[in-house]
Amino acid sequence: MADLTLDNVTKVFTDDDGSDIVAVDNVSIDIDDGEFLVLVGPSGCGKSTTLRMVAGLETITSGDIQLGDTSLTGKDPQDRDIAMVFQSYALYPHMTVRTNMSFGLQESTDLPDDEIDTRVEETAEMMGIGDLLDRKPGELSGGQQQRVALGRAIVRDPEVFLMDEPLSNLDAKLRSSMRTELQRLQEDLGVTTIYVTHDQTEAMTMADKIAILNDGKLQQVGTPLECYHEPANLFVAGFIGEPSMNFFDVERVGEKLVHDNFEYELSDETANAVAEANELVLGIRPEDIELRTEVEGVHDFETTVDVIEPMGDENNVYLTFDGASDDETFVANISGMQHVESGQPIVAHIPEVAIHVFERRSGNALRNRTLDNVEELHVQL
């Protein structure tokens, strides 16, 4: 096993009119041996192109990809010791599950047939498809086909797994259970994995580390908690989290952030973090907003309930500041056991410890909440 490194990788496509389209722009990522990295971002951000360059299915315009001390640049896909699971599963419809799983080994290795059969049967048992080996893909459910595609990659015992949105064709319930299975599988195998998705839930729940892309540019690399609580910029803050972070365009006036509908007083510590920047964006996660019945302090603001989205265990409550237009809403996430009604006056408390402040023009974070107060659960064994 070895580390995988993307060093200033760039991919430029040439359009029909001769103009250049930069799909991946100078991306550098270090992936440790056995690490599960999720590439996440909106459609067209360059994540699948990046994955295909690692696999050798796309050429690199500039930069380098290294597996351990060996450069993969210029190597054919079959020489990279990498296995890929495609979004469409890419199973051969005329072959049985057994033949689908063994075909790659038969074509690319000198392993004897009995060893290939042993590998296939052991992997099929591990994937829970041991009784399906003699069926063809058309006789399988979507979840079973997905397991076959994973099993086909596992039998190769590669240095690196690449997965291109492998769960996107499954229904919501099966997708949730397969996320858990994939995590267990990757931990058991200990294989370095790059997983591509546009689904931030998959990124947050599965990754050891997340790499967030937008317009071909790398925005941030970090653990799920780091990207959620300490976003590098406005894009990351808005992309990670559901409901999204609330943003308010504000001006720095002395020790206050001034919005059209409120003024937010800053402590000396926060004011110093903001420094001399004037055009700012104030951010707050929906779950960090507390709803109260009356104003108790300087960070309490009178609002009106606009719309409630009951989710069962929680409610998303859309609020408007008094005097604001109907389209100027922001959202608070509260317990499902708390009851509010549309049109009800309510006080929103926005605690300073939880606010984020961004420079409006660059989008760069000037102040984030910290992870210093994360609670750890210690169990006596």
N, C-alpha and C positions, 0 to 999 in steps of 0.2 A: 504494500500500500504506500501511497505517497501523497504529498500536498499537490494541489492544482492551483496554478497562478495564471491570471489574465493580466498581461502587462501592456497597458496603453493600446488595447485592441480597438481597431477602427474598421468599419465596413462601409464602403461607398458604392452605391449602385448608379449606373448611368441610365438616364431616362431615354425614351425614344427620340427626343429632340436634342440629345447630347448633353443635357444638364445633369449635374451630379446631385444625388440624393444621399445624404449621410444618414444611414440607418442606425449605426452604432458609433459613438463619438468618444474615442480615447478612454475606454473603460478599463479600469484596473481593479481587480479583486483577488484577494488571497483566500483560498479555501483550504482549511486544514484537513489532514488525513482523517477520514471517518466523519467529517462534518456534513450536516444537512443544510445546504444553502438554498433559499428560495429566491428566485428572480421574479419580482412582481412589478406591475405597472399597468397602465391603461393599454388598450389595443393600439398597436402601431408604435409602441415605445422602443422596440428593438430587442425584447427579451428572447423571443424565439430565434431571431437571427443570431444572437449571441450564443444560444445553445447549439445551433447548427454549425457555427464556427468551431466550437469545442469538439463537436462530433466529426468535423471534417466534411460536412455536407455543403458548407459555404467556404469560399476562400477568404483569407484575411487581407484586407487592403494594406494595413500596417499594424505594427505591434507584434506580440508573440504570446503563445499559450504554452505553458510548461507543465509537465507532469513529473514531479520530482525534479531531477536535474536534466530531464530530456525535453527538448523542444518538440511540440507536436505540429508546428507550422510546416506545411508542405507534405505531411504524411497522409497517406490514404486512410479512409475511415477504418478499414479492416486491420490496419497496423497500429491503432491507437489504444487497444485494450479498453475500449469504452463500449458500454451497452446502452441503447436508447429505447425508451418506451414512448410511442407516438400517441397523439391525441386520438387518432382513429383506430389504434391498436395494431393495424397493418398485419392482420393474420391472413395466412393463405387459405382461402375458402375451400379448396379442394383437398387440403391435407387434414389429417386428424390432429387432435391436441398434441399427441405424442410426437408426431412428425413436425408440427410447427415448432415445438420446443427444442427438438434435436437438430433441426435443419442447419442452424448457424454453426453448431459444433461440428457437424459432418463436413461442412463446406470449408471451415476456416482452421480446423485442427487435425492432428493425426491421431486423436484418441481412438482406441478400439471401440467397436460397437457396444460391447458389453458394459464398458465404463460409461459411455454416453447414456445407455439405457438406465444405468444405476443413478446417474445424476438427474436425469429427467424424472424418474419415479420418486426419488427423495425430495426433489423440489416440488413436484406436484402434490405430494403428501403435505409438505410444509404450507403450500398455498391453499390446501383444502379442496383440490380438484383431482385427487388420485383416482376417483371413480369416473372421471370424464375423459381419460386419456384416449379412448377409442372413438370419441365423438368428433364431429366437425364443427367449426365455428358457428355455422348456421343453426345448429341445434342447441346453442348455449345462450344464456341470458347476458345482458350487458355486463353485469358484475363478474360473471364467470369468464367472459372474454377478456375482461380487464386483468383478471388473475392469470390467465394464460399468457397475456402479453408481458406481465411482470415476471412470470416464471421463465419465459423464454430469455429474458435478460439475465435472470439470476443464475441459470445453469452455466452461463459463460464464465462466471466467477471473475468479473471484470475489475479493473482498478477504479473505475468511475461509472456511476449510473447517471444517465440523463433522462429526465421525464418532462415531456411537453404537454402540460395540461391533461394528464391521464384520467382525471376524474370528471371532466367537463361533460361527458356523455351520460353520466349516471344521474338518477333522480336524487333529490335532496337527502333522503334518509340513508340511501346506500352510500352516497358521497360522504356523509358524516362518519359512518362506520368504517369506510375504507380509509379515511384519513387516519383513524386510530390504528388500523392494521398496518398501514404503510410506515407509521412511526415505529411500531413494534418491530417490523421487519427490518427497517434500516438500523435500529439499535442492535438487533441480533446479528446482522451481517457485518456491521461496522464499515460499510463501503461509502466512500466519498460520493455525495449525491448533489446534483443540481436539479432543482424542480422549478419549472416555469408555470406561472399562473397569473391571471388577472384578479383572482379572488383573494381579497385581503384576509378573509377568515382562514383560508388554507395557509396563507403566509404566516399569520399570527400563531396558529395552533400547531403547525408542523415544524417550523424552522428552528435550527440552532442559531442561524444568522439569516438576515434578510438583506437583499440588495434591491434598492428601489430605483427604477429607471423611468425617465420621462423624455420624450423626443430624442431618444438615443443617448442621453447623458445620464451618468450615474449620479443620483441625488444623495444617497446615504447608504452606508453599510453598517449594520449593527444588529444586536439581538432584538427580538420582537419588542421587549419592554423598552429598550433604548429608543427605538424608532417611534414608539407610541408616546412615551413621556418626554423624550428629549429630541424632537424632530429637528433636522438641520435647517429646514426652510419651510416656507408656506405650503409648497406642493406636498411634501411628506406629511405635514400636519393635517392637511385636508384630505389626503388620499387614505391614510391609515386611520381606521376608526369608523364605526357605524353605530349611531348617526355620526356625521362628520363633526370636526371641531367647529365651534362658532367663531366667526371672525367679525371684528368691528374696526372700520377705518377710523383712526383717531389722530389728533394732533397733540404733541407734547407742549404743554403750557406750564412752565414752572415745575411744580411737583404733581401735576395732574395730567391725565390723558383725557382729552376733551373730544367727545362724540356729539353728534347732532342731538342725541336724546338723553345723554347722561355725562357726568364727569366722574372720573375714576381717580381717587387719590392714591399716590404712590408712597411707599416707605423709602427711606434714604437708600436702603440696599437695592431696591428695584430701580430707583431713579439713577443710581450709579451704574447699574448694568445697562440701562438704556443709553447712558452717556449723552452725547450732544445731538443724537438723531431726533428729528422733529416729526416727519411723516411716518407714522407707525401703523401697525395692525395689532390689535389686542385679540388674543385667542383664549378660549376656555372650552374644555371638554364638557359635553352635555351632562355627564355623570357627576361633574364637580360643582354644578350649580345646585344650590339648596333652595327649596321653596319654603317661605315663611308667611305667616299671617300678618305681620306688621314689621315696620322698619326698626332695626335694632342697632345699626351702625353705618359707617360711611360707605361700605361696600354692599349695601342693600338698596335695591331699586324697585320702584313701583311699576308693575307690569299688568297685563291682562292676558288671560288664557285665550288663545285663538283656536287651536285644534288639539285634540288628544288622540294619540295612537296607542290603544291598549294592546300590550304584547303578552299579557298573562302574568309573568313574573315581574314585569316592569312596564312603565308607561313612558312614552315619549310625549312631552308636553311642549307644544309650540306657543311661544309667548311674543307679545309685542309691547314695546315701551309705550307708556301713555303719550298720546300725541303723534305717534309714528304711523305711517301708512300700513295697510294690511299686508303688503308684500315684504315689510321689514321685520321678519320673524326670526327668532332664534329658539333653540330647543334645549330643554332640560330633560334629563333622564332620571326618573324617580321610581321608587318601589311600586310594584303592582298593587300593593295594599294601601297606597295613598290615593285618595279620591279627590279629583278636582273636576270642575265643569267648565265647558266653553263659556266665555264671557265673564268668568269669575275674576275679580281683582286679586292679585297675588304679589307677594314680594319675592324677588329673585336675589339671593345672596351669592356674590361672585368672590370667593375667597382669594386673597392675593397670593397665598402659597401655591395656588393651582394655576395661575394665569401664565400665558405665554405672550411674549412681545416680539414682533418681527419688524424689520426695516421694510417699509412698503415697497420701495423701488427694487431693491435686490431680492427681497423675499427672505433674506437670511435671518435666522433666529438670533435675537439679542439676549433673550431671557427665557429659559424653560423652567418648568417645575423639575425638581430633582428626584432621584430614586433613593435618596438617603433615608427616607422614612418608610420604605417598603417593609412590611411585616413578614418575618420568617416564622414558619411553624416548625417548632422543634418537638419531635415525638420521642418519648422515652421508650427504648426498645428493651 
